[in-house]
Each structure stands twice: as C-alpha cells, then as structure tokens.
Amino acid sequence: MKAYGFIHTHSEYSLKDAPLKLADIVKEAKKMGATAIALTDHGTAAGWIEFYDLCKNEGIKPILGVEAYIRSETNSRTHLILLAKNYTGYKEISQAISDSNENIERIADMDIPIMTKEILQKYLHGDNVIVTSACVSGVLSEILLSRKKIQEQVDSIKKKMDDYYSPYDTGYLKNKELVSSLDTEIAELTAKKEKLEIIAKRNFREQKKSLSIYKKEDLSLYEERKKTVRERRAGNKRG
C-alpha cells in the first residue's frame, strides 16, 4: 500500500472533542504505514512539543497545525485549518494562536480563542502556511450554506412578486431591486467558492513527496478495521 499522511487530526488537547492521547495517535499512524501526520487541535498548540518528539521517535514526519476558530465577515463562527510548511510557517501560526487567545469568546461553557481576518493578515505571509477549509463548520461550508440561504430568499421574493399585478407597484419595484441585489451576491459567493475549491482539491503529493491525501484505494484498510471491530464486539457479547 502506498504511504500516506493524515492532515486533520485531533487529540486530547481538543477539549470536549477528542479523547485520543498523542502517543496512541502516533503509534496507530505508524502501524498504518503513515509517513507524515499533522496535529490540528482546536485553537491550541499545547500538544505540539510532545507530538513532535513522539513523531520523531517513530520516524514519522510531524506537521504542526491548528484548526482555528474564525469569525467571518458575516459574523458567523467558522473553522479553518492552518498547516506549517516550514519553520517560518510554524512561527506565523504560533503568533496567530497567541493573538487569538487575546480575543476570547464564551461559547457553550467554553472559552474559545477567535482568529480574526486581521490576525491572519498580520502573521500569515508568503508561502509558509497551507490554509484549507476544515469540517462541515469550515469556511467553504459557510459559503455554500450562505448561497443556499440567499437563493431561498430570492425564490421567496420572486414568489411575492408574482402576486403583484402592476410592474409599477412600489412593492413590486422594491422586491425587484432586492432580487437583483441578491443575484449579485450569489454570483460573488460562487466566485469565492470556485477559488476555495482549488485549495480544497490540491494534491499534497505535488507539494511534499512524503505526504499524500488518504485516497479511495486505501479505504480497504478502513473497511478491514471496521470488520475487525465488529467481530470483536460480537465475540465479547457471546462471551
């Protein structure tokens, strides 16, 4: 099987999200044949040093990163993954994390460090950090969901416009102007989506020979592991 790497990994340092200990993550990655693994805990670099040492001891390339909490221009909270490509990238992400801890928001009984656009622009320069959308709460998802919501508004307003008999009615003209404005916004969101897709679909094998994304042909291992877990559970129940 081809060597690959994991680029989105959470450990026990992702509070209320992941129970996995770093030592167990690295050992399992080694067992699965990974040559590189990234640590992307939520809003923190607390596990970096331990993670780095563990990876080096196992002969795995450590990639230091973070899944940052981002406050978007629409004032919604999204996620963004930052991965250091080199030592300069490591320093840039470290500084961004430090500043985000000066910008804390209380969410669901947790103090969340928020990275703003200003923080990202202040520290991320050049080609030292790989930035990509994260999970369903990521930046790309927000754009797709925003477009859907705007389209729903357009459809609703167009339906209301059909109820007006006169194209000179003030309500009709007002709705027509609003639809035009929303159509423009949808076009802008579509353009942003296309740019983000280029980043999201980037083949990391082209960037670093030692790292590639988990491919479909490797899913057989995942299926084998699921089968083993099911068999063990069935055996325990019979016992």
ZADO-1210 file (C-alpha; in nm, 4 decimals, padded with zeros to 6 digits):
<atoms>
<atom x="00.0000" y="00.0000" z="00.0000" code="MET" pos="1"/>
<atom x="00.1225" y="00.3494" z="-00.0803" code="LYS" pos="2"/>
<atom x="00.2462" y="00.5656" z="00.2050" code="ALA" pos="3"/>
<atom x="00.0176" y="00.8477" z="00.3052" code="TYR" pos="4"/>
<atom x="-00.0294" y="01.1057" z="00.5754" code="GLY" pos="5"/>
<atom x="-00.3094" y="01.2382" z="00.7928" code="PHE" pos="6"/>
<atom x="-00.3612" y="01.6144" z="00.7687" code="ILE" pos="7"/>
<atom x="-00.6582" y="01.6656" z="01.0031" code="HIS" pos="8"/>
<atom x="-00.6043" y="01.5098" z="01.3455" code="THR" pos="9"/>
<atom x="-00.7455" y="01.5924" z="01.6895" code="HIS" pos="10"/>
<atom x="-00.6033" y="01.4769" z="02.0223" code="SER" pos="11"/>
<atom x="-00.6954" y="01.5058" z="02.3893" code="GLU" pos="12"/>
<atom x="-00.5908" y="01.8723" z="02.3638" code="TYR" pos="13"/>
<atom x="-00.9086" y="01.9384" z="02.1625" code="SER" pos="14"/>
<atom x="-01.1256" y="01.9792" z="02.4709" code="LEU" pos="15"/>
<atom x="-01.4724" y="01.8183" z="02.4605" code="LYS" pos="16"/>
<atom x="-01.3972" y="01.6928" z="02.1109" code="ASP" pos="17"/>
<atom x="-01.1384" y="01.4126" z="02.1082" code="ALA" pos="18"/>
<atom x="-01.0273" y="01.1636" z="02.3766" code="PRO" pos="19"/>
<atom x="-00.7237" y="01.0272" z="02.1894" code="LEU" pos="20"/>
<atom x="-00.3823" y="01.0540" z="02.3522" code="LYS" pos="21"/>
<atom x="-00.0954" y="01.1723" z="02.1328" code="LEU" pos="22"/>
<atom x="00.1121" y="00.8598" z="02.1976" code="ALA" pos="23"/>
<atom x="-00.1757" y="00.6386" z="02.0802" code="ASP" pos="24"/>
<atom x="-00.2327" y="00.8505" z="01.7690" code="ILE" pos="25"/>
<atom x="00.1321" y="00.8345" z="01.6630" code="VAL" pos="26"/>
<atom x="00.1620" y="00.4601" z="01.7311" code="LYS" pos="27"/>
<atom x="-00.1533" y="00.3881" z="01.5307" code="GLU" pos="28"/>
<atom x="-00.0329" y="00.6086" z="01.2440" code="ALA" pos="29"/>
<atom x="00.2968" y="00.4191" z="01.2417" code="LYS" pos="30"/>
<atom x="00.1110" y="00.0868" z="01.2400" code="LYS" pos="31"/>
<atom x="-00.0967" y="00.2013" z="00.9421" code="MET" pos="32"/>
<atom x="00.2130" y="00.2978" z="00.7445" code="GLY" pos="33"/>
<atom x="00.1776" y="00.6760" z="00.7566" code="ALA" pos="34"/>
<atom x="00.4940" y="00.8718" z="00.6760" code="THR" pos="35"/>
<atom x="00.3578" y="01.2050" z="00.7991" code="ALA" pos="36"/>
<atom x="00.0855" y="01.3278" z="01.0306" code="ILE" pos="37"/>
<atom x="-00.0471" y="01.6722" z="01.1192" code="ALA" pos="38"/>
<atom x="-00.1775" y="01.7766" z="01.4587" code="LEU" pos="39"/>
<atom x="-00.4700" y="02.0174" z="01.4192" code="THR" pos="40"/>
<atom x="-00.6238" y="02.0605" z="01.7624" code="ASP" pos="41"/>
<atom x="-00.8931" y="02.3236" z="01.8129" code="HIS" pos="42"/>
<atom x="-00.7402" y="02.6669" z="01.8743" code="GLY" pos="43"/>
<atom x="-00.4294" y="02.5459" z="02.0579" code="THR" pos="44"/>
<atom x="-00.0656" y="02.4458" z="02.0120" code="ALA" pos="45"/>
<atom x="-00.0438" y="02.2877" z="02.3582" code="ALA" pos="46"/>
<atom x="00.0365" y="01.9419" z="02.2213" code="GLY" pos="47"/>
<atom x="00.2953" y="02.0441" z="01.9647" code="TRP" pos="48"/>
<atom x="00.6177" y="01.9672" z="02.1579" code="ILE" pos="49"/>
<atom x="00.5005" y="01.6269" z="02.2821" code="GLU" pos="50"/>
<atom x="00.3637" y="01.5439" z="01.9364" code="PHE" pos="51"/>
<atom x="00.6873" y="01.6471" z="01.7641" code="TYR" pos="52"/>
<atom x="00.9027" y="01.4286" z="01.9908" code="ASP" pos="53"/>
<atom x="00.6712" y="01.1279" z="01.9570" code="LEU" pos="54"/>
<atom x="00.6708" y="01.1501" z="01.5766" code="CYS" pos="55"/>
<atom x="01.0482" y="01.1832" z="01.5573" code="LYS" pos="56"/>
<atom x="01.0917" y="00.8761" z="01.7788" code="ASN" pos="57"/>
<atom x="00.8685" y="00.6754" z="01.5438" code="GLU" pos="58"/>
<atom x="01.0301" y="00.8045" z="01.2238" code="GLY" pos="59"/>
<atom x="00.7172" y="00.9925" z="01.1188" code="ILE" pos="60"/>
<atom x="00.7242" y="01.3464" z="00.9825" code="LYS" pos="61"/>
<atom x="00.5348" y="01.5786" z="01.2233" code="PRO" pos="62"/>
<atom x="00.3330" y="01.8609" z="01.0685" code="ILE" pos="63"/>
<atom x="00.2373" y="02.1303" z="01.3175" code="LEU" pos="64"/>
<atom x="-00.1011" y="02.2883" z="01.2652" code="GLY" pos="65"/>
<atom x="-00.4233" y="02.4077" z="01.4215" code="VAL" pos="66"/>
<atom x="-00.7946" y="02.4114" z="01.3478" code="GLU" pos="67"/>
<atom x="-00.8628" y="02.7759" z="01.4176" code="ALA" pos="68"/>
<atom x="-01.1927" y="02.9331" z="01.5142" code="TYR" pos="69"/>
<atom x="-01.2625" y="03.2127" z="01.2662" code="ILE" pos="70"/>
<atom x="-01.5074" y="03.4994" z="01.2965" code="ARG" pos="71"/>
<atom x="-01.6210" y="03.5658" z="00.9400" code="SER" pos="72"/>
<atom x="-01.7368" y="03.8876" z="00.7750" code="GLU" pos="73"/>
<atom x="-02.0966" y="03.7702" z="00.8154" code="THR" pos="74"/>
<atom x="-02.0271" y="03.7442" z="01.1913" code="ASN" pos="75"/>
<atom x="-02.0683" y="03.3665" z="01.1936" code="SER" pos="76"/>
<atom x="-01.8072" y="03.1407" z="01.3527" code="ARG" pos="77"/>
<atom x="-01.6337" y="02.9007" z="01.1150" code="THR" pos="78"/>
<atom x="-01.3239" y="02.6799" z="01.1218" code="HIS" pos="79"/>
<atom x="-01.0009" y="02.6997" z="00.9222" code="LEU" pos="80"/>
<atom x="-00.7066" y="02.4578" z="00.9192" code="ILE" pos="81"/>
<atom x="-00.3549" y="02.6043" z="00.9204" code="LEU" pos="82"/>
<atom x="-00.0564" y="02.3759" z="00.8487" code="LEU" pos="83"/>
<atom x="00.3062" y="02.4870" z="00.8821" code="ALA" pos="84"/>
<atom x="00.5158" y="02.4075" z="00.5743" code="LYS" pos="85"/>
<atom x="00.8417" y="02.5166" z="00.7374" code="ASN" pos="86"/>
<atom x="00.9899" y="02.6855" z="01.0454" code="TYR" pos="87"/>
<atom x="00.8671" y="03.0269" z="00.9335" code="THR" pos="88"/>
<atom x="00.5162" y="02.8857" z="00.8985" code="GLY" pos="89"/>
<atom x="00.5456" y="02.7388" z="01.2475" code="TYR" pos="90"/>
<atom x="00.6279" y="03.0836" z="01.3866" code="LYS" pos="91"/>
<atom x="00.3464" y="03.2507" z="01.1924" code="GLU" pos="92"/>
<atom x="00.0852" y="03.0053" z="01.3219" code="ILE" pos="93"/>
<atom x="00.2260" y="03.0327" z="01.6765" code="SER" pos="94"/>
<atom x="00.1915" y="03.4115" z="01.6707" code="GLN" pos="95"/>
<atom x="-00.1612" y="03.3896" z="01.5279" code="ALA" pos="96"/>
<atom x="-00.2650" y="03.1458" z="01.8032" code="ILE" pos="97"/>
<atom x="-00.1150" y="03.3740" z="02.0698" code="SER" pos="98"/>
<atom x="-00.3119" y="03.6734" z="01.9403" code="ASP" pos="99"/>
<atom x="-00.6325" y="03.4701" z="01.9158" code="SER" pos="100"/>
<atom x="-00.6042" y="03.3962" z="02.2885" code="ASN" pos="101"/>
<atom x="-00.6378" y="03.7701" z="02.3477" code="GLU" pos="102"/>
<atom x="-00.9706" y="03.7509" z="02.1637" code="ASN" pos="103"/>
<atom x="-01.1747" y="03.5043" z="02.3711" code="ILE" pos="104"/>
<atom x="-01.5469" y="03.4337" z="02.3276" code="GLU" pos="105"/>
<atom x="-01.7577" y="03.2293" z="02.5680" code="ARG" pos="106"/>
<atom x="-01.9395" y="02.9604" z="02.3703" code="ILE" pos="107"/>
<atom x="-02.1141" y="02.6527" z="02.5136" code="ALA" pos="108"/>
<atom x="-01.9426" y="02.6876" z="02.8533" code="ASP" pos="109"/>
<atom x="-01.6001" y="02.7082" z="02.6905" code="MET" pos="110"/>
<atom x="-01.3578" y="02.9953" z="02.6336" code="ASP" pos="111"/>
<atom x="-01.2900" y="02.9922" z="02.2598" code="ILE" pos="112"/>
<atom x="-00.9896" y="03.1760" z="02.1070" code="PRO" pos="113"/>
<atom x="-01.1098" y="03.3543" z="01.7936" code="ILE" pos="114"/>
<atom x="-00.8852" y="03.4352" z="01.4968" code="MET" pos="115"/>
<atom x="-00.9983" y="03.7363" z="01.3006" code="THR" pos="116"/>
<atom x="-00.9172" y="03.8298" z="00.9440" code="LYS" pos="117"/>
<atom x="-00.6847" y="04.0953" z="01.0847" code="GLU" pos="118"/>
<atom x="-00.4858" y="03.8363" z="01.2822" code="ILE" pos="119"/>
<atom x="-00.4474" y="03.6145" z="00.9765" code="LEU" pos="120"/>
<atom x="-00.3376" y="03.9065" z="00.7589" code="GLN" pos="121"/>
<atom x="-00.0922" y="04.0225" z="01.0247" code="LYS" pos="122"/>
<atom x="00.1020" y="03.6976" z="01.0545" code="TYR" pos="123"/>
<atom x="00.0435" y="03.4770" z="00.7504" code="LEU" pos="124"/>
<atom x="00.2747" y="03.5964" z="00.4737" code="HIS" pos="125"/>
<atom x="00.4292" y="03.4322" z="00.1701" code="GLY" pos="126"/>
<atom x="00.4053" y="03.0592" z="00.1123" code="ASP" pos="127"/>
<atom x="00.4829" y="02.9245" z="00.4586" code="ASN" pos="128"/>
<atom x="00.1399" y="02.8042" z="00.5703" code="VAL" pos="129"/>
<atom x="-00.1103" y="02.5782" z="00.3963" code="ILE" pos="130"/>
<atom x="-00.4645" y="02.7015" z="00.4622" code="VAL" pos="131"/>
<atom x="-00.7679" y="02.4898" z="00.3900" code="THR" pos="132"/>
<atom x="-01.1319" y="02.4603" z="00.4897" code="SER" pos="133"/>
<atom x="-01.1990" y="02.2225" z="00.7778" code="ALA" pos="134"/>
<atom x="-01.5123" y="02.0220" z="00.8558" code="CYS" pos="135"/>
<atom x="-01.8796" y="02.0973" z="00.7938" code="VAL" pos="136"/>
<atom x="-01.8234" y="02.4091" z="01.0063" code="SER" pos="137"/>
<atom x="-01.5453" y="02.5260" z="00.7749" code="GLY" pos="138"/>
<atom x="-01.5209" y="02.8386" z="00.5634" code="VAL" pos="139"/>
<atom x="-01.6159" y="02.6576" z="00.2413" code="LEU" pos="140"/>
<atom x="-01.9277" y="02.5120" z="00.4017" code="SER" pos="141"/>
<atom x="-02.0294" y="02.8580" z="00.5221" code="GLU" pos="142"/>
<atom x="-02.0076" y="02.9940" z="00.1672" code="ILE" pos="143"/>
<atom x="-02.2145" y="02.7059" z="00.0299" code="LEU" pos="144"/>
<atom x="-02.4761" y="02.7433" z="00.3045" code="LEU" pos="145"/>
<atom x="-02.4845" y="03.1222" z="00.2607" code="SER" pos="146"/>
<atom x="-02.5501" y="03.0791" z="-00.1090" code="ARG" pos="147"/>
<atom x="-02.8336" y="02.8370" z="-00.0316" code="LYS" pos="148"/>
<atom x="-02.9913" y="03.0799" z="00.2159" code="LYS" pos="149"/>
<atom x="-02.9664" y="03.3695" z="-00.0288" code="ILE" pos="150"/>
<atom x="-03.1193" y="03.1580" z="-00.3060" code="GLN" pos="151"/>
<atom x="-03.4091" y="03.0759" z="-00.0734" code="GLU" pos="152"/>
<atom x="-03.4610" y="03.4489" z="-00.0153" code="GLN" pos="153"/>
<atom x="-03.4591" y="03.5125" z="-00.3902" code="VAL" pos="154"/>
<atom x="-03.7170" y="03.2389" z="-00.4531" code="ASP" pos="155"/>
<atom x="-03.9390" y="03.3712" z="-00.1727" code="SER" pos="156"/>
<atom x="-03.9270" y="03.7279" z="-00.3035" code="ILE" pos="157"/>
<atom x="-03.9894" y="03.6202" z="-00.6631" code="LYS" pos="158"/>
<atom x="-04.2981" y="03.4340" z="-00.5443" code="LYS" pos="159"/>
<atom x="-04.4225" y="03.7503" z="-00.3737" code="LYS" pos="160"/>
<atom x="-04.3573" y="03.9481" z="-00.6921" code="MET" pos="161"/>
<atom x="-04.5940" y="03.7178" z="-00.8814" code="ASP" pos="162"/>
<atom x="-04.8742" y="03.8424" z="-00.6563" code="ASP" pos="163"/>
<atom x="-04.8343" y="04.1977" z="-00.7880" code="TYR" pos="164"/>
<atom x="-05.0347" y="04.2772" z="-01.0970" code="TYR" pos="165"/>
<atom x="-04.8697" y="04.6045" z="-01.1850" code="SER" pos="166"/>
<atom x="-04.4961" y="04.6276" z="-01.2624" code="PRO" pos="167"/>
<atom x="-04.5218" y="04.9916" z="-01.1490" code="TYR" pos="168"/>
<atom x="-04.6375" y="04.8997" z="-00.7976" code="ASP" pos="169"/>
<atom x="-04.3870" y="05.0301" z="-00.5403" code="THR" pos="170"/>
<atom x="-04.3772" y="04.6916" z="-00.3627" code="GLY" pos="171"/>
<atom x="-04.3061" y="04.5145" z="-00.6920" code="TYR" pos="172"/>
<atom x="-04.0253" y="04.7532" z="-00.7794" code="LEU" pos="173"/>
<atom x="-03.8749" y="04.7235" z="-00.4305" code="LYS" pos="174"/>
<atom x="-03.8710" y="04.3429" z="-00.4478" code="ASN" pos="175"/>
<atom x="-03.7286" y="04.3504" z="-00.7996" code="LYS" pos="176"/>
<atom x="-03.4404" y="04.5672" z="-00.6799" code="GLU" pos="177"/>
<atom x="-03.3770" y="04.3326" z="-00.3850" code="LEU" pos="178"/>
<atom x="-03.3727" y="04.0246" z="-00.6107" code="VAL" pos="179"/>
<atom x="-03.1183" y="04.1951" z="-00.8363" code="SER" pos="180"/>
<atom x="-02.9001" y="04.2705" z="-00.5336" code="SER" pos="181"/>
<atom x="-02.9219" y="03.9122" z="-00.4057" code="LEU" pos="182"/>
<atom x="-02.8431" y="03.7717" z="-00.7511" code="ASP" pos="183"/>
<atom x="-02.5235" y="03.9778" z="-00.7493" code="THR" pos="184"/>
<atom x="-02.4354" y="03.8433" z="-00.4040" code="GLU" pos="185"/>
<atom x="-02.4891" y="03.4848" z="-00.5212" code="ILE" pos="186"/>
<atom x="-02.2526" y="03.5466" z="-00.8135" code="ALA" pos="187"/>
<atom x="-01.9872" y="03.6792" z="-00.5742" code="GLU" pos="188"/>
<atom x="-02.0264" y="03.3783" z="-00.3430" code="LEU" pos="189"/>
<atom x="-01.9981" y="03.1432" z="-00.6404" code="THR" pos="190"/>
<atom x="-01.6704" y="03.3087" z="-00.7420" code="ALA" pos="191"/>
<atom x="-01.5346" y="03.2687" z="-00.3876" code="LYS" pos="192"/>
<atom x="-01.6467" y="02.9051" z="-00.3824" code="LYS" pos="193"/>
<atom x="-01.4563" y="02.8281" z="-00.7025" code="GLU" pos="194"/>
<atom x="-01.1367" y="02.9779" z="-00.5572" code="LYS" pos="195"/>
<atom x="-01.1720" y="02.7769" z="-00.2358" code="LEU" pos="196"/>
<atom x="-01.2311" y="02.4542" z="-00.4269" code="GLU" pos="197"/>
<atom x="-00.8902" y="02.4912" z="-00.5887" code="ILE" pos="198"/>
<atom x="-00.7332" y="02.4963" z="-00.2426" code="ILE" pos="199"/>
<atom x="-00.9501" y="02.2140" z="-00.1088" code="ALA" pos="200"/>
<atom x="-00.8678" y="01.9846" z="-00.4029" code="LYS" pos="201"/>
<atom x="-00.4936" y="02.0496" z="-00.4051" code="ARG" pos="202"/>
<atom x="-00.2904" y="01.7284" z="-00.4284" code="ASN" pos="203"/>
<atom x="-00.0434" y="01.7441" z="-00.1425" code="PHE" pos="204"/>
<atom x="00.1776" y="01.4933" z="-00.3221" code="ARG" pos="205"/>
<atom x="00.2739" y="01.7784" z="-00.5510" code="GLU" pos="206"/>
<atom x="00.3772" y="01.9923" z="-00.2539" code="GLN" pos="207"/>
<atom x="00.5622" y="01.7332" z="-00.0459" code="LYS" pos="208"/>
<atom x="00.6654" y="01.3925" z="-00.1779" code="LYS" pos="209"/>
<atom x="00.6300" y="01.2397" z="00.1671" code="SER" pos="210"/>
<atom x="00.2669" y="01.3412" z="00.2102" code="LEU" pos="211"/>
<atom x="-00.0451" y="01.2480" z="00.0201" code="SER" pos="212"/>
<atom x="-00.4146" y="01.2588" z="00.0999" code="ILE" pos="213"/>
<atom x="-00.5935" y="00.9410" z="00.2046" code="TYR" pos="214"/>
<atom x="-00.7129" y="00.8020" z="-00.1308" code="LYS" pos="215"/>
<atom x="-01.0116" y="00.5868" z="-00.2184" code="LYS" pos="216"/>
<atom x="-00.7881" y="00.2874" z="-00.2916" code="GLU" pos="217"/>
<atom x="-00.6734" y="00.2969" z="00.0709" code="ASP" pos="218"/>
<atom x="-01.0286" y="00.2679" z="00.2060" code="LEU" pos="219"/>
<atom x="-00.9914" y="-00.1113" z="00.2045" code="SER" pos="220"/>
<atom x="-00.7808" y="-00.0820" z="00.5200" code="LEU" pos="221"/>
<atom x="-01.0542" y="00.1236" z="00.6856" code="TYR" pos="222"/>
<atom x="-01.3160" y="-00.1374" z="00.5929" code="GLU" pos="223"/>
<atom x="-01.0947" y="-00.4184" z="00.7277" code="GLU" pos="224"/>
<atom x="-01.0564" y="-00.2336" z="01.0583" code="ARG" pos="225"/>
<atom x="-01.4329" y="-00.1807" z="01.0857" code="LYS" pos="226"/>
<atom x="-01.4897" y="-00.5524" z="01.0233" code="LYS" pos="227"/>
<atom x="-01.2368" y="-00.6451" z="01.2931" code="THR" pos="228"/>
<atom x="-01.4038" y="-00.4130" z="01.5454" code="VAL" pos="229"/>
<atom x="-01.7467" y="-00.5609" z="01.4676" code="ARG" pos="230"/>
<atom x="-01.6133" y="-00.9166" z="01.5081" code="GLU" pos="231"/>
<atom x="-01.4524" y="-00.8313" z="01.8421" code="ARG" pos="232"/>
<atom x="-01.7741" y="-00.6738" z="01.9696" code="ARG" pos="233"/>
<atom x="-01.9740" y="-00.9767" z="01.8583" code="ALA" pos="234"/>
<atom x="-01.7262" y="-01.2065" z="02.0354" code="GLY" pos="235"/>
<atom x="-01.7486" y="-01.0049" z="02.3566" code="ASN" pos="236"/>
<atom x="-02.1284" y="-01.0258" z="02.3526" code="LYS" pos="237"/>
<atom x="-02.1187" y="-01.4052" z="02.3039" code="ARG" pos="238"/>
<atom x="-01.8632" y="-01.4360" z="02.5868" code="GLY" pos="239"/>
</atoms>
